[in-house]
Amino acid sequence: MGIVYDEKVAKETKCHGYVDPKTGEKYLWSPGIIGMLSDEQEEIYCKAGITTKPEVPKRIQEFKEAVKVCKKKIEGLPKDKRLITWLGCMGVELKKRGIEV
């Protein structure tokens, strides 16, 4: 579920997204919302439509690969050390894959 920070923008703009053809999993986001949308949020905020750019599937796959690597790096760490380690790892792994965040 995404965090709505500008409801007007979220409702008035098109959502962006991708459906994984292998799993059927949806990845939807919208200007005005931080994070991926839930099914309920899709109903509310994607009335203007959903656009998909051709580079999105590759970017999502590369992001998922980075997540797998970084999950391994935080296994066994105390909870208070996980976030900083996770963020540092994701920064490195995404940069390796040419993704800027």
Helices and strands as residue ranges (DSSP letters): E 3-4, H 7-12, E 15-19, E 26-29, E 33-34, H 39-45, E 50-51, H 56-74, H 79-96
